[in-house]
């Protein structure tokens, strides 16, 4: 059986040195469809809701959303975001350790979890937006230049 010409032709394939080369070349990386101002506003509202949460149900949902967003980042960015968030949560856990030892463990464990979620959200915002985009978004909300 004779193969068609296009199947018999030899192809030259040189993969890139990046491990994500196939994904990048296929256009499977998500792009940011919204601007910096809505992203900043959504992050600040989410941080406010995390701070005001009294139960863990909402915190689990936010954690799931943040983990989905983290799946789209490279390894170096993952280490940076999770390292900062875990360090902040661990520091917070050390501070509230006396409260845990004195018997108020349920509510004391919410604080390190909220710290982890808040730092993760802010680090994701910082990883996805350039500084000039963040300052431009702050100017959109009429924040004075002295504060920025």
N, C-alpha and C positions, 0 to 999 in steps of 0.2 A: 504494500500500500504506500502510495506516494504522499508525503506530507505537503501541505500548502506552503507557498514561498515564505509567508510571514512566520510560520512555525519553524521552518528549517533555517531561517536566518539567525546567525549568532549575534547575541547582544553583549554589549560591554556594560557591566554594572560595577560602579565604584562606590561602595557605601561610605558615608561620611564618618568622621571620627567620633561624632557625638552619638551617644546611645539612643537619643530621641530623634535621630535623623529621619527615620521612616515616618514617625508621627508628624514631625514638622513638615516634611516634604508633602505629605498627603493633606495638609491643612486641617488636621484634627485637633490642633490646639485651639482652645476657646479664646475668642477675642472679647474685649471689654465693650459691650454694646451701649453702656450708659456712660455719662460724663462723670467728672470728678465730684461735682457738687452733689448729685443724687447719691453717689457712693458714700461720700462723707456724711451726709444727712442720715442715710440708712444705717451706717455704722454707729453713729452717735445715738440714734433712737434704739438700736438693738442693745447697746451698752447700757442705756438707761433702763430698758426692760429687764436686762440681766441683773442689774443692781437692785431693782425693785421686786424681783421674784422672791417668793417666800417658800415655794416648793421646788422639788427637783424635776418635775415633769417638763416645765419649760426649759430648764437648763439642759436636760438631755436632748431636747429638740434642737436647741442652739448648738450643742456639741456635735450632733449629727450633721447639721448644715455646715459647720466649720470644717469638719473632717472631709466632707464632700469637696469643699473649696480647696482644702489642702492637697487633695488628690491631683490637682492640676498644676502643682508646682514641682520644681526640680528638687533633687536631694539636698543641695546646699541651702536652698531656701527653706526646706522642711526642717533641717537641723537648726537653722537660725531662729525660725518662728517657734518651734517646739522647745528649743533650748531656753529661750527667753521666757516663754510661758511657764514651763516647768520650774525654772529657777524662781520666778515670782510666786508661783503657787507654793513651792517648798518654803520659801521665806515666810509667806503668810501662815503656813501650817506651823512653823516654829513659833511664830508670835502667838497664835491661838492655842498652842499646846497646853498651857495651864488651864484653859477653859475646858479642854477635853478631859484632862485629869480630874477636874473638879466636878464632873458629872453632866456638863452641858454639851455633850459630844455631837448631838444631831445638828444643832444649829451652828456649832463651831465649824463643822466640816463644810457647810455651805460657803463660807468665806473663801477658803482656798480654791474651791471649784469656780466660784464667781470670778476670782482673780485670774485663774487660768483662762476662762472664756473671754474675759475682757482684754487681757494682754494678747491673746491669739487673734481676736478681731482687729485690734489696733495694728498688730504686726502684719496681718493680711492686707489691711488698707495701705500700710506703708510699703509693702512689697509690690502691690499692684499699681500704685500711683507714684509718679515722679514727684519730687518736692515742689517743682514749679506748678504742677497741677493741683497739689494740696493747697499751696498758698493762693492760687487763683480761685479755688473753691471757697477758701475762707474769705477772700475779698468779695465773692458773690454774696455771702451772707453779711456783708457790711461790717466785718471785723476790722477795727482800725489797724493801720500799718504798724503802729507801735507795738501792738499785741502780737502781730504776726512775726 
